[in-house]
Amino acid sequence: GLYPAYLVVLTSVVGVTFCHHLRSLRVIGSVPNWLLSCLYGSKLIILFLPGTHVLPSTFLISLSVSMAYIIPTRAERQMGSGMHPGGSERKALQRGMSSTTGAS
């Protein structure tokens, strides 16, 4: 390939780590984090698949495969945010804060 394999792996790992760090700081949202993570994952697949035009197709495949984990289902939307990661914890925290503020 054009770049050594260790550079592709290193930049992909650093990119995914940086994206998740920015997400934890709430600098970027979950959708940009998902898009960039799929892009960096697709970049790793270039190491295993020969060809020059592999990145766009692997990126689209990774988006379509991982979309089921990002977009809530109809049942999850009807139940509210309790089904999403952090949703039940957020509701429990809000209940705890409302009970402490009400007791004051």
Gaussian input, Z-matrix of N, CA and C with variables (Angstrom, degrees):
# hf/3-21g

backbone

0 1
 N
 C     1     B1
 C     2     B2     1     A1
 N     3     B3     2     A2     1     D1
 C     4     B4     3     A3     2     D2
 C     5     B5     4     A4     3     D3
 N     6     B6     5     A5     4     D4
 C     7     B7     6     A6     5     D5
 C     8     B8     7     A7     6     D6
 N     9     B9     8     A8     7     D7
 C    10    B10     9     A9     8     D8
 C    11    B11    10    A10     9     D9
 N    12    B12    11    A11    10    D10
 C    13    B13    12    A12    11    D11
 C    14    B14    13    A13    12    D12
 N    15    B15    14    A14    13    D13
 C    16    B16    15    A15    14    D14
 C    17    B17    16    A16    15    D15
 N    18    B18    17    A17    16    D16
 C    19    B19    18    A18    17    D17
 C    20    B20    19    A19    18    D18
 N    21    B21    20    A20    19    D19
 C    22    B22    21    A21    20    D20
 C    23    B23    22    A22    21    D21
 N    24    B24    23    A23    22    D22
 C    25    B25    24    A24    23    D23
 C    26    B26    25    A25    24    D24
 N    27    B27    26    A26    25    D25
 C    28    B28    27    A27    26    D26
 C    29    B29    28    A28    27    D27
 N    30    B30    29    A29    28    D28
 C    31    B31    30    A30    29    D29
 C    32    B32    31    A31    30    D30
 N    33    B33    32    A32    31    D31
 C    34    B34    33    A33    32    D32
 C    35    B35    34    A34    33    D33
 N    36    B36    35    A35    34    D34
 C    37    B37    36    A36    35    D35
 C    38    B38    37    A37    36    D36
 N    39    B39    38    A38    37    D37
 C    40    B40    39    A39    38    D38
 C    41    B41    40    A40    39    D39
 N    42    B42    41    A41    40    D40
 C    43    B43    42    A42    41    D41
 C    44    B44    43    A43    42    D42
 N    45    B45    44    A44    43    D43
 C    46    B46    45    A45    44    D44
 C    47    B47    46    A46    45    D45
 N    48    B48    47    A47    46    D46
 C    49    B49    48    A48    47    D47
 C    50    B50    49    A49    48    D48
 N    51    B51    50    A50    49    D49
 C    52    B52    51    A51    50    D50
 C    53    B53    52    A52    51    D51
 N    54    B54    53    A53    52    D52
 C    55    B55    54    A54    53    D53
 C    56    B56    55    A55    54    D54
 N    57    B57    56    A56    55    D55
 C    58    B58    57    A57    56    D56
 C    59    B59    58    A58    57    D57
 N    60    B60    59    A59    58    D58
 C    61    B61    60    A60    59    D59
 C    62    B62    61    A61    60    D60
 N    63    B63    62    A62    61    D61
 C    64    B64    63    A63    62    D62
 C    65    B65    64    A64    63    D63
 N    66    B66    65    A65    64    D64
 C    67    B67    66    A66    65    D65
 C    68    B68    67    A67    66    D66
 N    69    B69    68    A68    67    D67
 C    70    B70    69    A69    68    D68
 C    71    B71    70    A70    69    D69
 N    72    B72    71    A71    70    D70
 C    73    B73    72    A72    71    D71
 C    74    B74    73    A73    72    D72
 N    75    B75    74    A74    73    D73
 C    76    B76    75    A75    74    D74
 C    77    B77    76    A76    75    D75
 N    78    B78    77    A77    76    D76
 C    79    B79    78    A78    77    D77
 C    80    B80    79    A79    78    D78
 N    81    B81    80    A80    79    D79
 C    82    B82    81    A81    80    D80
 C    83    B83    82    A82    81    D81
 N    84    B84    83    A83    82    D82
 C    85    B85    84    A84    83    D83
 C    86    B86    85    A85    84    D84
 N    87    B87    86    A86    85    D85
 C    88    B88    87    A87    86    D86
 C    89    B89    88    A88    87    D87
 N    90    B90    89    A89    88    D88
 C    91    B91    90    A90    89    D89
 C    92    B92    91    A91    90    D90
 N    93    B93    92    A92    91    D91
 C    94    B94    93    A93    92    D92
 C    95    B95    94    A94    93    D93
 N    96    B96    95    A95    94    D94
 C    97    B97    96    A96    95    D95
 C    98    B98    97    A97    96    D96
 N    99    B99    98    A98    97    D97
 C   100   B100    99    A99    98    D98
 C   101   B101   100   A100    99    D99
 N   102   B102   101   A101   100   D100
 C   103   B103   102   A102   101   D101
 C   104   B104   103   A103   102   D102
 N   105   B105   104   A104   103   D103
 C   106   B106   105   A105   104   D104
 C   107   B107   106   A106   105   D105
 N   108   B108   107   A107   106   D106
 C   109   B109   108   A108   107   D107
 C   110   B110   109   A109   108   D108
 N   111   B111   110   A110   109   D109
 C   112   B112   111   A111   110   D110
 C   113   B113   112   A112   111   D111
 N   114   B114   113   A113   112   D112
 C   115   B115   114   A114   113   D113
 C   116   B116   115   A115   114   D114
 N   117   B117   116   A116   115   D115
 C   118   B118   117   A117   116   D116
 C   119   B119   118   A118   117   D117
 N   120   B120   119   A119   118   D118
 C   121   B121   120   A120   119   D119
 C   122   B122   121   A121   120   D120
 N   123   B123   122   A122   121   D121
 C   124   B124   123   A123   122   D122
 C   125   B125   124   A124   123   D123
 N   126   B126   125   A125   124   D124
 C   127   B127   126   A126   125   D125
 C   128   B128   127   A127   126   D126
 N   129   B129   128   A128   127   D127
 C   130   B130   129   A129   128   D128
 C   131   B131   130   A130   129   D129
 N   132   B132   131   A131   130   D130
 C   133   B133   132   A132   131   D131
 C   134   B134   133   A133   132   D132
 N   135   B135   134   A134   133   D133
 C   136   B136   135   A135   134   D134
 C   137   B137   136   A136   135   D135
 N   138   B138   137   A137   136   D136
 C   139   B139   138   A138   137   D137
 C   140   B140   139   A139   138   D138
 N   141   B141   140   A140   139   D139
 C   142   B142   141   A141   140   D140
 C   143   B143   142   A142   141   D141
 N   144   B144   143   A143   142   D142
 C   145   B145   144   A144   143   D143
 C   146   B146   145   A145   144   D144
 N   147   B147   146   A146   145   D145
 C   148   B148   147   A147   146   D146
 C   149   B149   148   A148   147   D147
 N   150   B150   149   A149   148   D148
 C   151   B151   150   A150   149   D149
 C   152   B152   151   A151   150   D150
 N   153   B153   152   A152   151   D151
 C   154   B154   153   A153   152   D152
 C   155   B155   154   A154   153   D153
 N   156   B156   155   A155   154   D154
 C   157   B157   156   A156   155   D155
 C   158   B158   157   A157   156   D156
 N   159   B159   158   A158   157   D157
 C   160   B160   159   A159   158   D158
 C   161   B161   160   A160   159   D159
 N   162   B162   161   A161   160   D160
 C   163   B163   162   A162   161   D161
 C   164   B164   163   A163   162   D162
 N   165   B165   164   A164   163   D163
 C   166   B166   165   A165   164   D164
 C   167   B167   166   A166   165   D165
 N   168   B168   167   A167   166   D166
 C   169   B169   168   A168   167   D167
 C   170   B170   169   A169   168   D168
 N   171   B171   170   A170   169   D169
 C   172   B172   171   A171   170   D170
 C   173   B173   172   A172   171   D171
 N   174   B174   173   A173   172   D172
 C   175   B175   174   A174   173   D173
 C   176   B176   175   A175   174   D174
 N   177   B177   176   A176   175   D175
 C   178   B178   177   A177   176   D176
 C   179   B179   178   A178   177   D177
 N   180   B180   179   A179   178   D178
 C   181   B181   180   A180   179   D179
 C   182   B182   181   A181   180   D180
 N   183   B183   182   A182   181   D181
 C   184   B184   183   A183   182   D182
 C   185   B185   184   A184   183   D183
 N   186   B186   185   A185   184   D184
 C   187   B187   186   A186   185   D185
 C   188   B188   187   A187   186   D186
 N   189   B189   188   A188   187   D187
 C   190   B190   189   A189   188   D188
 C   191   B191   190   A190   189   D189
 N   192   B192   191   A191   190   D190
 C   193   B193   192   A192   191   D191
 C   194   B194   193   A193   192   D192
 N   195   B195   194   A194   193   D193
 C   196   B196   195   A195   194   D194
 C   197   B197   196   A196   195   D195
 N   198   B198   197   A197   196   D196
 C   199   B199   198   A198   197   D197
 C   200   B200   199   A199   198   D198
 N   201   B201   200   A200   199   D199
 C   202   B202   201   A201   200   D200
 C   203   B203   202   A202   201   D201
 N   204   B204   203   A203   202   D202
 C   205   B205   204   A204   203   D203
 C   206   B206   205   A205   204   D204
 N   207   B207   206   A206   205   D205
 C   208   B208   207   A207   206   D206
 C   209   B209   208   A208   207   D207
 N   210   B210   209   A209   208   D208
 C   211   B211   210   A210   209   D209
 C   212   B212   211   A211   210   D210
 N   213   B213   212   A212   211   D211
 C   214   B214   213   A213   212   D212
 C   215   B215   214   A214   213   D213
 N   216   B216   215   A215   214   D214
 C   217   B217   216   A216   215   D215
 C   218   B218   217   A217   216   D216
 N   219   B219   218   A218   217   D217
 C   220   B220   219   A219   218   D218
 C   221   B221   220   A220   219   D219
 N   222   B222   221   A221   220   D220
 C   223   B223   222   A222   221   D221
 C   224   B224   223   A223   222   D222
 N   225   B225   224   A224   223   D223
 C   226   B226   225   A225   224   D224
 C   227   B227   226   A226   225   D225
 N   228   B228   227   A227   226   D226
 C   229   B229   228   A228   227   D227
 C   230   B230   229   A229   228   D228
 N   231   B231   230   A230   229   D229
 C   232   B232   231   A231   230   D230
 C   233   B233   232   A232   231   D231
 N   234   B234   233   A233   232   D232
 C   235   B235   234   A234   233   D233
 C   236   B236   235   A235   234   D234
 N   237   B237   236   A236   235   D235
 C   238   B238   237   A237   236   D236
 C   239   B239   238   A238   237   D237
 N   240   B240   239   A239   238   D238
 C   241   B241   240   A240   239   D239
 C   242   B242   241   A241   240   D240
 N   243   B243   242   A242   241   D241
 C   244   B244   243   A243   242   D242
 C   245   B245   244   A244   243   D243
 N   246   B246   245   A245   244   D244
 C   247   B247   246   A246   245   D245
 C   248   B248   247   A247   246   D246
 N   249   B249   248   A248   247   D247
 C   250   B250   249   A249   248   D248
 C   251   B251   250   A250   249   D249
 N   252   B252   251   A251   250   D250
 C   253   B253   252   A252   251   D251
 C   254   B254   253   A253   252   D252
 N   255   B255   254   A254   253   D253
 C   256   B256   255   A255   254   D254
 C   257   B257   256   A256   255   D255
 N   258   B258   257   A257   256   D256
 C   259   B259   258   A258   257   D257
 C   260   B260   259   A259   258   D258
 N   261   B261   260   A260   259   D259
 C   262   B262   261   A261   260   D260
 C   263   B263   262   A262   261   D261
 N   264   B264   263   A263   262   D262
 C   265   B265   264   A264   263   D263
 C   266   B266   265   A265   264   D264
 N   267   B267   266   A266   265   D265
 C   268   B268   267   A267   266   D266
 C   269   B269   268   A268   267   D267
 N   270   B270   269   A269   268   D268
 C   271   B271   270   A270   269   D269
 C   272   B272   271   A271   270   D270
 N   273   B273   272   A272   271   D271
 C   274   B274   273   A273   272   D272
 C   275   B275   274   A274   273   D273
 N   276   B276   275   A275   274   D274
 C   277   B277   276   A276   275   D275
 C   278   B278   277   A277   276   D276
 N   279   B279   278   A278   277   D277
 C   280   B280   279   A279   278   D278
 C   281   B281   280   A280   279   D279
 N   282   B282   281   A281   280   D280
 C   283   B283   282   A282   281   D281
 C   284   B284   283   A283   282   D282
 N   285   B285   284   A284   283   D283
 C   286   B286   285   A285   284   D284
 C   287   B287   286   A286   285   D285
 N   288   B288   287   A287   286   D286
 C   289   B289   288   A288   287   D287
 C   290   B290   289   A289   288   D288
 N   291   B291   290   A290   289   D289
 C   292   B292   291   A291   290   D290
 C   293   B293   292   A292   291   D291
 N   294   B294   293   A293   292   D292
 C   295   B295   294   A294   293   D293
 C   296   B296   295   A295   294   D294
 N   297   B297   296   A296   295   D295
 C   298   B298   297   A297   296   D296
 C   299   B299   298   A298   297   D297
 N   300   B300   299   A299   298   D298
 C   301   B301   300   A300   299   D299
 C   302   B302   301   A301   300   D300
 N   303   B303   302   A302   301   D301
 C   304   B304   303   A303   302   D302
 C   305   B305   304   A304   303   D303
 N   306   B306   305   A305   304   D304
 C   307   B307   306   A306   305   D305
 C   308   B308   307   A307   306   D306
 N   309   B309   308   A308   307   D307
 C   310   B310   309   A309   308   D308
 C   311   B311   310   A310   309   D309

   B1=1.4398
   B2=1.5072
   B3=1.2674
   B4=1.4560
   B5=1.5237
   B6=1.3313
   B7=1.4622
   B8=1.5224
   B9=1.3302
   B10=1.4663
   B11=1.5273
   B12=1.3263
   B13=1.4628
   B14=1.5236
   B15=1.3201
   B16=1.4661
   B17=1.5259
   B18=1.3294
   B19=1.4666
   B20=1.5223
   B21=1.3150
   B22=1.4653
   B23=1.5290
   B24=1.3399
   B25=1.4618
   B26=1.5191
   B27=1.3200
   B28=1.4683
   B29=1.5210
   B30=1.3183
   B31=1.4684
   B32=1.5229
   B33=1.3237
   B34=1.4685
   B35=1.5208
   B36=1.3162
   B37=1.4668
   B38=1.5283
   B39=1.3163
   B40=1.4690
   B41=1.5283
   B42=1.3189
   B43=1.4630
   B44=1.5182
   B45=1.3326
   B46=1.4649
   B47=1.5264
   B48=1.3294
   B49=1.4727
   B50=1.5247
   B51=1.3138
   B52=1.4632
   B53=1.5289
   B54=1.3350
   B55=1.4692
   B56=1.5192
   B57=1.3237
   B58=1.4635
   B59=1.5227
   B60=1.3201
   B61=1.4645
   B62=1.5310
   B63=1.3310
   B64=1.4704
   B65=1.5175
   B66=1.3235
   B67=1.4672
   B68=1.5206
   B69=1.3408
   B70=1.4595
   B71=1.5331
   B72=1.3259
   B73=1.4683
   B74=1.5225
   B75=1.3216
   B76=1.4655
   B77=1.5334
   B78=1.3192
   B79=1.4609
   B80=1.5233
   B81=1.3293
   B82=1.4587
   B83=1.5179
   B84=1.3033
   B85=1.4566
   B86=1.5143
   B87=1.3208
   B88=1.4605
   B89=1.5262
   B90=1.3172
   B91=1.4707
   B92=1.5301
   B93=1.3427
   B94=1.4770
   B95=1.5246
   B96=1.3264
   B97=1.4606
   B98=1.5241
   B99=1.3282
   B100=1.4614
   B101=1.5328
   B102=1.3327
   B103=1.4631
   B104=1.5250
   B105=1.3286
   B106=1.4572
   B107=1.5223
   B108=1.3228
   B109=1.4641
   B110=1.5300
   B111=1.3196
   B112=1.4687
   B113=1.5263
   B114=1.3139
   B115=1.4563
   B116=1.5207
   B117=1.3346
   B118=1.4621
   B119=1.5272
   B120=1.3256
   B121=1.4594
   B122=1.5157
   B123=1.3183
   B124=1.4662
   B125=1.5191
   B126=1.3147
   B127=1.4627
   B128=1.5305
   B129=1.3344
   B130=1.4632
   B131=1.5266
   B132=1.3177
   B133=1.4673
   B134=1.5208
   B135=1.3277
   B136=1.4648
   B137=1.5284
   B138=1.3374
   B139=1.4639
   B140=1.5239
   B141=1.3295
   B142=1.4533
   B143=1.5215
   B144=1.3186
   B145=1.4585
   B146=1.5243
   B147=1.3160
   B148=1.4645
   B149=1.5251
   B150=1.2808
   B151=1.4617
   B152=1.5114
   B153=1.3060
   B154=1.4583
   B155=1.5170
   B156=1.3297
   B157=1.4609
   B158=1.5280
   B159=1.3039
   B160=1.4588
   B161=1.5257
   B162=1.3280
   B163=1.4661
   B164=1.5343
   B165=1.3167
   B166=1.4713
   B167=1.5313
   B168=1.3254
   B169=1.4594
   B170=1.5217
   B171=1.3262
   B172=1.4611
   B173=1.5210
   B174=1.3200
   B175=1.4659
   B176=1.5291
   B177=1.3132
   B178=1.4653
   B179=1.5289
   B180=1.3157
   B181=1.4654
   B182=1.5210
   B183=1.3179
   B184=1.4688
   B185=1.5244
   B186=1.3237
   B187=1.4660
   B188=1.5235
   B189=1.3240
   B190=1.4622
   B191=1.5244
   B192=1.3127
   B193=1.4627
   B194=1.5265
   B195=1.3093
   B196=1.4695
   B197=1.5248
   B198=1.3127
   B199=1.4633
   B200=1.5252
   B201=1.3041
   B202=1.4660
   B203=1.5194
   B204=1.3130
   B205=1.4579
   B206=1.5240
   B207=1.3067
   B208=1.4588
   B209=1.5219
   B210=1.3195
   B211=1.4596
   B212=1.5248
   B213=1.3324
   B214=1.4724
   B215=1.5247
   B216=1.3206
   B217=1.4551
   B218=1.5273
   B219=1.3115
   B220=1.4623
   B221=1.5336
   B222=1.3227
   B223=1.4708
   B224=1.5259
   B225=1.3190
   B226=1.4630
   B227=1.5251
   B228=1.3332
   B229=1.4663
   B230=1.5150
   B231=1.3308
   B232=1.4617
   B233=1.5247
   B234=1.3281
   B235=1.4611
   B236=1.5198
   B237=1.3108
   B238=1.4535
   B239=1.5088
   B240=1.3088
   B241=1.4647
   B242=1.5150
   B243=1.3146
   B244=1.4478
   B245=1.5180
   B246=1.3304
   B247=1.4536
   B248=1.5240
   B249=1.3162
   B250=1.4513
   B251=1.5130
   B252=1.3421
   B253=1.4568
   B254=1.5291
   B255=1.2942
   B256=1.4588
   B257=1.5098
   B258=1.3285
   B259=1.4599
   B260=1.5042
   B261=1.3315
   B262=1.4630
   B263=1.5179
   B264=1.3403
   B265=1.4585
   B266=1.5237
   B267=1.3231
   B268=1.4578
   B269=1.5232
   B270=1.3378
   B271=1.4687
   B272=1.5215
   B273=1.3362
   B274=1.4631
   B275=1.5237
   B276=1.3134
   B277=1.4575
   B278=1.5211
   B279=1.3272
   B280=1.4601
   B281=1.5281
   B282=1.3391
   B283=1.4809
   B284=1.5200
   B285=1.3273
   B286=1.4651
   B287=1.5124
   B288=1.3194
   B289=1.4589
   B290=1.5171
   B291=1.3325
   B292=1.4558
   B293=1.5307
   B294=1.3357
   B295=1.4641
   B296=1.5177
   B297=1.3336
   B298=1.4623
   B299=1.5168
   B300=1.3294
   B301=1.4667
   B302=1.5261
   B303=1.3262
   B304=1.4570
   B305=1.5215
   B306=1.3527
   B307=1.4603
   B308=1.5153
   B309=1.3172
   B310=1.4608
   B311=1.4638
   A1=111.86
   A2=114.68
   A3=121.83
   A4=111.60
   A5=116.94
   A6=121.50
   A7=110.02
   A8=116.97
   A9=119.00
   A10=110.96
   A11=115.34
   A12=120.65
   A13=111.83
   A14=117.84
   A15=119.49
   A16=111.76
   A17=118.21
   A18=120.08
   A19=111.43
   A20=116.62
   A21=120.49
   A22=109.46
   A23=116.89
   A24=121.02
   A25=110.55
   A26=117.09
   A27=121.21
   A28=112.23
   A29=117.79
   A30=119.78
   A31=111.91
   A32=117.32
   A33=119.63
   A34=110.94
   A35=117.19
   A36=120.97
   A37=110.66
   A38=116.92
   A39=120.21
   A40=110.23
   A41=117.54
   A42=121.04
   A43=112.81
   A44=117.21
   A45=120.63
   A46=110.60
   A47=116.45
   A48=120.34
   A49=110.68
   A50=117.13
   A51=121.07
   A52=111.31
   A53=116.83
   A54=120.34
   A55=111.39
   A56=116.80
   A57=120.08
   A58=111.22
   A59=116.96
   A60=120.13
   A61=110.83
   A62=116.54
   A63=119.55
   A64=111.28
   A65=117.30
   A66=120.81
   A67=110.91
   A68=117.49
   A69=120.03
   A70=111.30
   A71=116.75
   A72=120.79
   A73=112.22
   A74=116.82
   A75=124.49
   A76=112.71
   A77=115.67
   A78=120.98
   A79=109.58
   A80=115.97
   A81=121.01
   A82=108.45
   A83=115.81
   A84=121.19
   A85=111.77
   A86=114.96
   A87=119.38
   A88=112.31
   A89=117.87
   A90=119.95
   A91=111.41
   A92=120.47
   A93=118.03
   A94=112.75
   A95=116.53
   A96=119.99
   A97=110.30
   A98=116.54
   A99=121.46
   A100=110.77
   A101=116.93
   A102=120.65
   A103=111.47
   A104=116.56
   A105=119.40
   A106=112.27
   A107=117.27
   A108=119.96
   A109=110.50
   A110=117.21
   A111=120.59
   A112=110.93
   A113=116.84
   A114=120.42
   A115=111.34
   A116=116.86
   A117=119.71
   A118=111.49
   A119=117.55
   A120=120.15
   A121=112.13
   A122=116.12
   A123=120.47
   A124=111.09
   A125=115.19
   A126=118.98
   A127=110.92
   A128=117.17
   A129=120.54
   A130=111.95
   A131=116.98
   A132=120.67
   A133=110.96
   A134=117.28
   A135=121.04
   A136=111.11
   A137=115.87
   A138=118.64
   A139=112.42
   A140=117.74
   A141=121.76
   A142=113.88
   A143=117.58
   A144=121.21
   A145=109.81
   A146=117.61
   A147=119.28
   A148=110.88
   A149=115.57
   A150=120.60
   A151=111.52
   A152=114.19
   A153=119.12
   A154=113.36
   A155=117.84
   A156=121.15
   A157=111.85
   A158=116.42
   A159=121.38
   A160=111.39
   A161=117.47
   A162=121.05
   A163=113.61
   A164=121.46
   A165=119.00
   A166=113.56
   A167=116.99
   A168=118.37
   A169=111.58
   A170=118.26
   A171=119.50
   A172=111.02
   A173=117.22
   A174=120.70
   A175=110.33
   A176=117.02
   A177=120.29
   A178=111.99
   A179=116.63
   A180=119.39
   A181=110.65
   A182=117.74
   A183=119.84
   A184=111.36
   A185=117.47
   A186=119.84
   A187=111.01
   A188=116.54
   A189=119.12
   A190=112.10
   A191=117.89
   A192=120.80
   A193=111.04
   A194=117.20
   A195=120.15
   A196=113.37
   A197=118.40
   A198=121.10
   A199=111.95
   A200=117.26
   A201=120.76
   A202=111.61
   A203=117.60
   A204=121.39
   A205=112.52
   A206=117.76
   A207=122.04
   A208=112.05
   A209=117.02
   A210=121.55
   A211=109.32
   A212=118.00
   A213=119.08
   A214=111.47
   A215=115.71
   A216=120.72
   A217=109.23
   A218=116.22
   A219=120.81
   A220=110.54
   A221=117.20
   A222=120.66
   A223=111.15
   A224=117.04
   A225=120.24
   A226=111.24
   A227=116.61
   A228=119.26
   A229=111.56
   A230=117.66
   A231=120.42
   A232=111.12
   A233=117.10
   A234=120.65
   A235=111.90
   A236=118.33
   A237=121.34
   A238=110.53
   A239=115.95
   A240=120.11
   A241=112.15
   A242=120.08
   A243=122.04
   A244=113.26
   A245=118.49
   A246=121.35
   A247=112.50
   A248=117.74
   A249=120.91
   A250=110.13
   A251=116.94
   A252=119.78
   A253=110.65
   A254=116.68
   A255=121.67
   A256=113.70
   A257=118.56
   A258=121.12
   A259=112.61
   A260=117.55
   A261=120.19
   A262=110.62
   A263=116.69
   A264=119.32
   A265=110.84
   A266=116.43
   A267=120.71
   A268=110.57
   A269=116.34
   A270=119.37
   A271=111.00
   A272=117.68
   A273=120.66
   A274=110.37
   A275=116.69
   A276=120.48
   A277=110.50
   A278=117.76
   A279=120.98
   A280=110.59
   A281=116.67
   A282=119.18
   A283=110.96
   A284=116.52
   A285=120.55
   A286=111.40
   A287=117.73
   A288=120.92
   A289=110.46
   A290=117.38
   A291=118.89
   A292=110.64
   A293=117.27
   A294=118.43
   A295=111.59
   A296=118.03
   A297=119.98
   A298=110.70
   A299=117.49
   A300=119.04
   A301=110.50
   A302=116.91
   A303=120.19
   A304=112.01
   A305=116.87
   A306=120.66
   A307=112.05
   A308=118.44
   A309=120.61
   A310=111.44
   D1=-179.07
   D2=-178.59
   D3=-72.46
   D4=-39.21
   D5=-178.91
   D6=-113.84
   D7=151.06
   D8=175.93
   D9=-63.57
   D10=149.65
   D11=-176.01
   D12=-60.69
   D13=-38.27
   D14=-178.25
   D15=-64.64
   D16=-31.85
   D17=177.62
   D18=-71.44
   D19=-37.49
   D20=178.25
   D21=-64.35
   D22=-46.24
   D23=179.35
   D24=-64.42
   D25=-46.07
   D26=-178.54
   D27=-61.14
   D28=-47.71
   D29=-178.71
   D30=-69.45
   D31=-31.22
   D32=177.38
   D33=-69.11
   D34=-45.00
   D35=179.51
   D36=-64.86
   D37=-43.34
   D38=178.27
   D39=-64.11
   D40=-40.43
   D41=-179.97
   D42=-64.11
   D43=-46.01
   D44=179.14
   D45=-65.37
   D46=-42.02
   D47=178.30
   D48=-62.09
   D49=-43.26
   D50=179.92
   D51=-65.51
   D52=-39.87
   D53=177.66
   D54=-61.92
   D55=-45.08
   D56=179.71
   D57=-67.38
   D58=-33.36
   D59=176.16
   D60=-66.57
   D61=-44.12
   D62=177.09
   D63=-63.78
   D64=-35.18
   D65=177.05
   D66=-66.68
   D67=-40.06
   D68=179.59
   D69=-68.03
   D70=-28.43
   D71=175.90
   D72=-83.91
   D73=-3.60
   D74=-178.50
   D75=63.50
   D76=32.27
   D77=175.71
   D78=-81.75
   D79=-38.33
   D80=175.51
   D81=-119.94
   D82=158.37
   D83=-179.96
   D84=-85.89
   D85=-177.49
   D86=-177.80
   D87=-72.57
   D88=-31.80
   D89=-179.53
   D90=-69.48
   D91=-48.56
   D92=175.35
   D93=-61.33
   D94=-35.80
   D95=177.23
   D96=-62.31
   D97=-43.45
   D98=178.67
   D99=-63.64
   D100=-46.04
   D101=-179.15
   D102=-61.53
   D103=-46.74
   D104=-179.03
   D105=-68.14
   D106=-36.95
   D107=177.37
   D108=-63.91
   D109=-40.82
   D110=176.20
   D111=-64.04
   D112=-38.41
   D113=179.90
   D114=-66.01
   D115=-45.05
   D116=178.87
   D117=-67.29
   D118=-36.20
   D119=175.37
   D120=-64.93
   D121=-38.36
   D122=177.77
   D123=-66.57
   D124=-33.23
   D125=178.33
   D126=-64.55
   D127=-33.64
   D128=177.31
   D129=-67.91
   D130=-31.82
   D131=-178.71
   D132=-66.82
   D133=-23.42
   D134=178.13
   D135=-58.57
   D136=-28.14
   D137=179.35
   D138=-65.62
   D139=-27.94
   D140=-173.87
   D141=-102.06
   D142=-20.97
   D143=-178.50
   D144=-110.44
   D145=126.35
   D146=178.36
   D147=-76.21
   D148=154.41
   D149=176.20
   D150=124.86
   D151=160.02
   D152=-177.38
   D153=-95.90
   D154=-18.85
   D155=-176.28
   D156=-113.45
   D157=39.39
   D158=-176.53
   D159=-85.58
   D160=-32.68
   D161=-173.36
   D162=-59.22
   D163=-48.48
   D164=-179.35
   D165=-61.13
   D166=-40.95
   D167=-178.79
   D168=-70.74
   D169=-40.11
   D170=178.66
   D171=-69.32
   D172=-31.82
   D173=176.87
   D174=-65.37
   D175=-44.99
   D176=178.62
   D177=-65.76
   D178=-37.35
   D179=177.27
   D180=-66.29
   D181=-43.44
   D182=179.69
   D183=-66.32
   D184=-34.50
   D185=175.54
   D186=-64.72
   D187=-45.24
   D188=-177.23
   D189=-69.30
   D190=-34.84
   D191=179.47
   D192=-72.28
   D193=-42.13
   D194=-175.43
   D195=-85.41
   D196=-8.42
   D197=-178.33
   D198=-62.08
   D199=-30.30
   D200=179.43
   D201=-63.44
   D202=-24.84
   D203=179.59
   D204=-87.82
   D205=-11.71
   D206=-176.44
   D207=-102.01
   D208=-48.09
   D209=-175.61
   D210=-82.91
   D211=126.84
   D212=-179.55
   D213=-70.25
   D214=148.29
   D215=176.85
   D216=-77.81
   D217=172.54
   D218=179.69
   D219=-61.52
   D220=-41.31
   D221=179.20
   D222=-64.20
   D223=-39.15
   D224=178.49
   D225=-66.99
   D226=-38.04
   D227=177.79
   D228=-66.62
   D229=-36.62
   D230=179.56
   D231=-69.88
   D232=-32.19
   D233=-179.33
   D234=-80.77
   D235=-13.74
   D236=-178.13
   D237=94.40
   D238=-155.95
   D239=-174.78
   D240=-86.96
   D241=4.04
   D242=-177.91
   D243=-66.66
   D244=-23.12
   D245=-178.18
   D246=-85.67
   D247=-17.40
   D248=-177.25
   D249=-84.31
   D250=155.41
   D251=179.07
   D252=-57.30
   D253=126.02
   D254=179.59
   D255=88.96
   D256=-10.67
   D257=-176.83
   D258=-67.80
   D259=-46.95
   D260=-179.17
   D261=-68.96
   D262=-35.96
   D263=177.13
   D264=-65.69
   D265=-38.11
   D266=179.61
   D267=-65.18
   D268=-42.58
   D269=178.99
   D270=-65.64
   D271=-39.95
   D272=178.78
   D273=-64.80
   D274=-39.23
   D275=178.54
   D276=-66.05
   D277=-40.77
   D278=178.92
   D279=-65.40
   D280=-39.40
   D281=177.12
   D282=-64.63
   D283=-40.55
   D284=179.46
   D285=-66.04
   D286=-38.92
   D287=-179.67
   D288=-71.21
   D289=-36.98
   D290=-179.17
   D291=-70.77
   D292=-31.94
   D293=178.58
   D294=-73.80
   D295=-32.00
   D296=179.08
   D297=-76.58
   D298=-34.91
   D299=179.64
   D300=-74.67
   D301=-30.77
   D302=179.58
   D303=-73.20
   D304=-27.26
   D305=-178.35
   D306=-80.49
   D307=-15.35
   D308=-175.97
   D309=-69.60

